[in-house]
């Protein structure tokens, strides 16, 4: 979406389809997968699910994207706010079914337009504050509120299955103009997205005490990628006044070596990933058996050739997550 030398308000739809949906998924994945594999004493941390449990999840991401050409540069800054509700609707044989509902979506973009009028605002709780959002897109964004996803997972965070109601899939697909993204939002695509993003958590005390590494292969716009995430226990800390086990994380993603089909190879050659790293910290309440929150900072640097110019993009984001038990 950052390929044009002068970004227009029309790029808003591309931002929504790429970042907002992925943030919703990652919020769920983060809550289900990033705080669970640690030990307190001799006990591995685990979610403690019971039917009827309800949670409120808040996620805020601030990001900036600096794009530099040989002749000019542009910068895009964004803020995304998501509020989600969770309810455990079933627990059977150690597998919990969690229903997630999107309650609120807030967006703020500062686009580098030539006339300086590049601010975009949207808040599903008060559509009257919307700015520079066409009525059709505003209706589609508003239609995302109330959409539901259902995830089945074990107490150790391993995801078993992902399901979505047809109307929820249709609402998300309506925001996107990309056939590839609509395919990603199919039931099969959703299952793969969540499965690829879930974590293989350590199952023994040694791994939890000494730290552990999770390696994975990913497919991205730069071709095949190799991901390595390192976790380590950082002792007992307070999170907003509550005692919790702190876990620190570092992740690096680099280009892989596996050959790609000819069409994908062209894209991978034109776009080069220079650097991709993330660092974060997470807080897990062992007694309550739930994640309380955390924060992840990410930096991605890439380069590609566009219209005989070399374009360098540096993307930075800071994502904060809070989770509150309601009953």
C-alpha positions as CSV (number, residue, x, y, z in Angstrom):
1,X,0.0,0.0,0.0
2,X,3.0,2.3,0.4
3,X,4.1,2.1,-3.2
4,X,2.8,5.4,-4.5
5,X,4.9,8.5,-4.2
6,X,1.9,10.5,-3.1
7,X,-0.4,8.6,-0.7
8,X,-4.1,9.2,-1.1
9,X,-7.0,8.7,1.3
10,X,-8.0,5.7,-0.8
11,X,-5.1,3.8,0.8
12,X,-7.2,3.7,3.9
13,X,-9.0,0.6,2.7
14,X,-5.7,-1.2,2.2
15,X,-4.5,-0.3,5.7
16,X,-7.8,-1.6,7.2
17,X,-7.7,-4.9,5.5
18,X,-4.1,-5.6,6.3
19,X,-3.5,-4.3,9.7
20,X,-6.8,-4.2,11.5
21,X,-7.8,-7.8,10.8
22,X,-4.3,-9.1,11.6
23,X,-4.3,-7.1,14.8
24,X,-7.6,-8.7,15.8
25,X,-6.2,-12.1,15.1
26,X,-2.9,-11.3,16.8
27,X,-4.7,-10.0,19.9
28,X,-6.4,-13.3,20.2
29,X,-3.3,-15.2,19.5
30,X,-1.2,-13.2,21.9
31,X,-3.7,-13.7,24.7
32,X,-3.9,-17.4,24.0
33,X,-0.3,-18.1,23.3
34,X,2.3,-15.7,24.6
35,X,2.1,-16.1,28.4
36,X,1.5,-19.6,29.2
37,X,4.7,-21.7,29.0
38,X,6.4,-20.3,32.1
39,X,6.8,-21.9,35.5
40,X,6.1,-20.7,39.0
41,X,7.8,-22.8,41.5
42,X,7.5,-26.3,40.1
43,X,4.3,-25.6,38.3
44,X,4.1,-24.8,34.5
45,X,1.7,-22.0,33.9
46,X,-1.5,-22.9,32.3
47,X,-4.8,-21.3,31.5
48,X,-7.5,-22.2,33.9
49,X,-10.7,-22.3,31.9
50,X,-14.2,-22.7,33.1
51,X,-17.5,-22.4,31.2
52,X,-19.0,-18.9,31.6
53,X,-15.7,-17.0,32.2
54,X,-15.8,-13.6,30.6
55,X,-12.9,-11.3,29.7
56,X,-12.4,-7.8,28.3
57,X,-9.5,-7.4,25.9
58,X,-8.0,-4.0,24.9
59,X,-5.4,-3.6,22.3
60,X,-3.7,-0.3,21.1
61,X,-1.1,-0.1,18.4
62,X,0.8,3.0,17.4
63,X,2.9,2.7,14.2
64,X,4.9,4.7,11.7
65,X,6.0,3.9,8.2
66,X,8.8,5.9,6.7
67,X,9.2,5.4,3.0
68,X,12.2,6.8,1.3
69,X,12.7,7.1,-2.5
70,X,15.8,8.4,-4.3
71,X,14.0,11.7,-4.8
72,X,11.6,12.1,-1.9
73,X,10.2,10.5,1.3
74,X,6.9,10.2,3.0
75,X,5.7,9.1,6.5
76,X,2.5,7.5,7.6
77,X,1.5,7.3,11.3
78,X,-1.4,5.3,12.6
79,X,-3.2,4.4,15.8
80,X,-5.5,1.4,16.0
81,X,-7.7,0.6,19.0
82,X,-9.6,-2.7,19.4
83,X,-11.9,-3.7,22.2
84,X,-12.9,-7.4,22.3
85,X,-15.1,-9.5,24.6
86,X,-14.3,-13.1,25.4
87,X,-16.5,-15.8,26.8
88,X,-15.6,-19.5,27.5
89,X,-18.6,-21.3,26.1
90,X,-17.3,-24.9,26.5
91,X,-14.6,-27.0,28.1
92,X,-14.2,-30.6,27.1
93,X,-11.3,-33.0,27.6
94,X,-9.0,-30.1,28.4
95,X,-10.0,-28.1,25.3
96,X,-11.8,-24.8,25.8
97,X,-14.0,-23.1,23.2
98,X,-13.6,-19.3,23.4
99,X,-16.0,-17.0,21.6
100,X,-14.4,-13.6,20.7
101,X,-16.6,-10.6,19.7
102,X,-15.3,-7.3,18.3
103,X,-16.9,-4.6,20.5
104,X,-15.1,-1.4,19.3
105,X,-12.9,-0.4,16.4
106,X,-11.0,3.0,16.5
107,X,-8.6,4.2,13.8
108,X,-6.5,7.3,13.3
109,X,-4.2,7.9,10.3
110,X,-2.0,10.8,9.4
111,X,-1.4,10.3,5.7
112,X,1.4,12.3,3.9
113,X,-0.9,14.0,1.4
114,X,0.3,17.0,-0.7
115,X,-2.4,19.3,0.6
116,X,-1.8,18.5,4.2
117,X,-5.4,17.2,4.7
118,X,-4.4,13.6,5.3
119,X,-5.9,12.9,8.7
120,X,-8.4,10.0,8.8
121,X,-10.5,9.2,11.8
122,X,-13.0,6.5,12.6
123,X,-14.6,5.3,15.9
124,X,-17.3,2.7,15.9
125,X,-18.7,4.0,19.2
126,X,-19.3,7.5,17.7
127,X,-19.5,7.5,13.9
128,X,-20.1,11.2,13.9
129,X,-16.5,11.9,14.6
130,X,-15.4,10.1,11.4
131,X,-13.2,12.2,9.1
132,X,-12.2,11.6,5.5
133,X,-14.0,8.2,5.4
134,X,-16.4,7.7,2.5
135,X,-19.9,6.7,3.7
136,X,-19.6,3.2,2.0
137,X,-16.4,2.4,3.7
138,X,-17.7,3.8,7.0
139,X,-20.6,1.4,6.8
140,X,-18.4,-1.5,6.1
141,X,-16.1,-0.6,9.1
142,X,-19.1,-0.2,11.3
143,X,-20.3,-3.6,10.1
144,X,-17.2,-5.2,11.7
145,X,-18.5,-4.5,15.2
146,X,-20.3,-7.6,16.5
147,X,-18.4,-10.0,14.3
148,X,-17.4,-13.2,16.1
149,X,-14.6,-15.8,15.9
150,X,-14.5,-19.0,17.9
151,X,-11.2,-20.7,18.8
152,X,-10.7,-24.1,20.4
153,X,-7.5,-24.4,22.4
154,X,-5.9,-26.5,25.0
155,X,-4.8,-25.2,28.5
156,X,-1.2,-25.0,27.3
157,X,-2.2,-22.6,24.5
158,X,-2.1,-25.0,21.5
159,X,-4.8,-24.0,19.1
160,X,-7.0,-26.9,17.9
161,X,-9.4,-25.2,15.5
162,X,-10.7,-21.8,14.4
163,X,-14.3,-21.1,13.3
164,X,-16.1,-18.0,12.1
165,X,-19.8,-17.4,11.3
166,X,-20.5,-16.8,7.6
167,X,-21.8,-13.3,8.3
168,X,-18.5,-12.4,10.2
169,X,-16.4,-13.6,7.3
170,X,-18.6,-11.7,4.8
171,X,-18.2,-8.5,6.9
172,X,-14.4,-8.7,6.9
173,X,-14.2,-9.6,3.3
174,X,-16.3,-6.7,2.3
175,X,-13.7,-4.3,3.7
176,X,-11.0,-5.8,1.5
177,X,-10.5,-5.3,-2.2
178,X,-7.8,-8.0,-2.4
179,X,-8.7,-11.5,-3.7
180,X,-5.7,-12.9,-1.8
181,X,-6.9,-11.4,1.4
182,X,-10.5,-12.7,0.9
183,X,-8.9,-16.1,0.5
184,X,-7.1,-15.7,3.7
185,X,-10.4,-15.0,5.4
186,X,-12.0,-18.2,4.2
187,X,-12.5,-20.9,6.9
188,X,-9.5,-22.8,5.6
189,X,-7.4,-19.6,5.4
190,X,-8.3,-18.6,9.0
191,X,-7.4,-22.0,10.3
192,X,-4.0,-21.7,8.7
193,X,-3.5,-18.1,9.8
194,X,-4.1,-19.0,13.5
195,X,-2.1,-22.3,13.3
196,X,0.9,-20.6,11.7
197,X,0.8,-17.9,14.4
198,X,0.4,-20.1,17.4
199,X,3.4,-21.1,19.5
200,X,4.9,-24.5,20.2
201,X,5.2,-24.1,24.0
202,X,7.7,-26.0,26.2
203,X,6.3,-28.8,28.1
204,X,9.0,-29.4,30.7
205,X,10.4,-27.6,33.7
206,X,13.9,-27.3,32.2
207,X,12.7,-25.3,29.1
208,X,10.6,-23.0,31.3
209,X,13.5,-22.3,33.7
210,X,16.3,-21.9,31.2
211,X,14.4,-20.2,28.4
212,X,13.4,-21.7,25.0
213,X,13.5,-21.0,21.3
214,X,10.6,-21.3,18.9
215,X,11.5,-21.6,15.2
216,X,9.1,-21.4,12.3
217,X,8.8,-20.9,8.5
218,X,6.6,-18.2,7.2
219,X,5.4,-17.1,3.8
220,X,5.4,-13.3,3.2
221,X,5.7,-10.7,0.5
222,X,9.4,-11.3,0.6
223,X,9.1,-15.0,-0.1
224,X,9.9,-17.7,2.5
225,X,10.9,-16.3,5.9
226,X,12.6,-18.0,8.8
227,X,11.4,-16.9,12.3
228,X,13.2,-17.4,15.6
229,X,11.6,-16.3,18.9
230,X,13.5,-16.5,22.2
231,X,11.7,-16.5,25.5
232,X,13.0,-16.3,29.1
233,X,11.6,-16.0,32.5
234,X,12.2,-12.6,34.1
235,X,10.9,-13.1,37.7
236,X,7.9,-11.8,39.6
237,X,6.7,-8.3,38.7
238,X,3.7,-6.1,39.2
239,X,1.3,-5.4,36.3
240,X,-1.0,-2.5,37.0
241,X,-0.9,-3.4,40.7
242,X,-1.3,-7.2,40.3
243,X,1.6,-9.7,40.9
244,X,2.5,-11.6,37.8
245,X,5.2,-13.7,36.2
246,X,7.1,-11.6,33.6
247,X,8.3,-13.2,30.4
248,X,10.5,-11.3,27.9
249,X,10.6,-12.1,24.2
250,X,12.9,-11.4,21.3
251,X,12.0,-12.3,17.7
252,X,14.0,-12.1,14.5
253,X,12.7,-12.9,11.0
254,X,15.0,-13.4,8.1
255,X,14.7,-14.5,4.4
256,X,14.7,-18.3,4.0
257,X,16.4,-20.3,1.3
258,X,13.7,-22.6,0.0
259,X,13.0,-22.1,-3.8
260,X,9.7,-20.4,-4.7
261,X,7.5,-20.7,-7.8
262,X,8.6,-18.3,-10.7
263,X,5.9,-15.7,-9.9
264,X,6.7,-15.6,-6.2
265,X,10.4,-15.5,-7.0
266,X,10.0,-12.3,-9.0
267,X,8.3,-10.6,-6.1
268,X,10.9,-11.8,-3.7
269,X,13.6,-10.5,-5.9
270,X,12.0,-7.1,-6.3
271,X,11.3,-6.8,-2.6
272,X,14.1,-7.5,-0.1
273,X,13.7,-7.8,3.7
274,X,16.6,-6.1,5.4
275,X,15.7,-6.5,9.0
276,X,12.8,-7.7,11.1
277,X,12.9,-7.8,14.8
278,X,10.6,-7.5,17.8
279,X,11.0,-7.3,21.6
280,X,8.4,-7.6,24.2
281,X,7.3,-8.4,27.7
282,X,4.3,-10.3,28.9
283,X,2.7,-10.7,32.4
284,X,0.9,-13.8,33.4
285,X,-1.1,-14.4,36.6
286,X,-0.3,-18.0,37.6
287,X,-2.9,-18.1,40.3
288,X,-5.8,-16.9,38.1
289,X,-4.5,-18.8,35.1
290,X,-4.7,-15.9,32.7
291,X,-2.6,-13.3,30.8
292,X,-2.9,-9.8,32.2
293,X,-1.2,-7.9,29.4
294,X,2.0,-6.9,27.8
295,X,3.8,-4.8,25.2
296,X,5.7,-5.5,22.0
297,X,7.9,-3.2,20.0
298,X,8.7,-4.1,16.4
299,X,10.9,-2.8,13.6
300,X,10.8,-3.9,10.0
301,X,13.1,-2.6,7.3
302,X,12.6,-3.6,3.6
303,X,13.7,-2.4,0.2
304,X,12.3,-2.8,-3.2
305,X,12.6,-1.5,-6.8
306,X,9.6,0.4,-8.0
307,X,9.4,2.2,-11.4
308,X,13.2,2.2,-11.6
309,X,13.6,3.7,-8.2
310,X,14.8,2.0,-5.1
311,X,12.3,2.4,-2.3
312,X,13.3,1.8,1.4
313,X,10.6,1.3,4.0
314,X,11.1,1.4,7.8
315,X,8.1,0.3,9.8
316,X,7.9,0.7,13.6
317,X,5.1,-0.3,15.9
318,X,4.3,-0.5,19.5
319,X,1.5,-2.7,20.6
320,X,0.0,-2.7,24.1
321,X,-2.4,-5.4,25.4
322,X,-4.6,-5.5,28.5
323,X,-6.9,-8.3,29.6
324,X,-9.4,-8.1,32.4
325,X,-11.5,-10.9,33.9
326,X,-15.1,-9.7,34.3
327,X,-16.6,-12.4,36.5
